[in-house]
Amino acid sequence: MPSKFYKKFIRIPPNESVDIRRIMPILHHPLFQRLLHIFQLGANLAVFPGASHNRFEHALGVYSKTSQFCDRLAREGALTKKQAKNIPLFGLLHDIGHGPFSHVIEELTPVNHDENGFKIIGLLNEEIKAAGGDPKFIKALFGRKNNFYKIVMDKNLGMDKLDYLDRDVFHTGFGQRPDIKSVFDYLSFIKGNLVIDKKSLEAAKQMQRLYLYMYKEFYLHKSSQISQRFLEKMIAMWIKLDKINPGELWLMSDSELLAHIYKHKNLVLQFLYESYKNRNLPKTGLVIRLKDRRFNERISGKKIKVIGEGKEFFDNFARYSHFKELEKIENSIGQELGIEPYKIVIVPMITSWRFVPEDILYHDNGTILSLKETQPEYFEVMRSEINDYVAIRVCIMEDRVPTLCADHHSAKAGRGRGWYGAGRDLIYKNADKIYKILKEVNKNGSYKTKSG
């Protein structure tokens, strides 16, 4: 048994020490250590070099914040000792199910990270017990079977959001760091919900505005979305070539997954990997936006065709945003333009309105109020702003990589019927033809190519 003088802390950015004595059995498990090797922001690292922090760091941050908050709630009589001990462990484990590159692989596998996390919790029963936790109680939180999960996962003020917003701002250099302390100090748990004291309502609104700012400038940045979609396309090709069981991806780290692609002998996959590694991301040639937001696209002298459409068009296209459906459309465009379909990348950004922050509950001397009811115009403005980012991008690979194989001339020949060096111009010049394909798919569910 450790001495009463024994101390054990881990330092994490931006300036925090986390007491890990109680949770060491969980931290030392390989399934948790794996989070050290999964980037918090996935493929965004290809666009923003500061986005290098990992899920391990975030998990410790959420655990620390949840522990402090639950200790206060226990002192105030809002939680029992058991609840105050287990909810922080849920905070520690809330992201345990994430796979390589976080959300990128979820479209390629039969489960999502929450479902995978629920399975992993079952493998950590002994470690959870050794940390003083109750596996059954924590599983109930994973399954959203009681409202205590909101202490960690509330979409506005949960410890998860308080941590990742502050951490993402710190690492990426975007935005002004939020006033976490004012939110934290005036936060209560009342009638199964996180509720902020009216005195600190403006700090909570600042958090929401920062959340929206980060989505506009970072999470929904067009290059970030292109990077993620390109990586998804590359991983899907590897799965298909090697007949990989998609479930195996969940046990890998970011680097382990890329290693499989790196050592692959397929020339196309080699080309895509080298392009990704060298940040030769697909270039946009056509963008479809909401009609009244067409001029939000920054052209900056590039050959990019912008077409306006109604909201119904984007709502319908959501049915074809799964990677298998996108692959079919990319194949149709490739055949029509006479180029290899792997060079075409469609990037739908059609559900950005789901990132509009949810209602804030606040109280005045214990009387709970809804910000959506008292200030509806506040949310209407934010919903309008997020529509600026609704778009469907049609992109193409441009050649910066000098060779695809040992013979440069044969590599050039293999790059497709006059496409070599054309790149973005090809999409721009054929924008109307591509738009016609997208409209037909949206209307009929498929497109009949010239050959079919």
Summary of the structure (lengths in Angstrom):
residues: 452
radius of gyration: 24.1
end to end distance: 73.3
largest distance: 77.7
contacts: 1458
relative contact order: 0.10
helix: 58%
strand: 12%
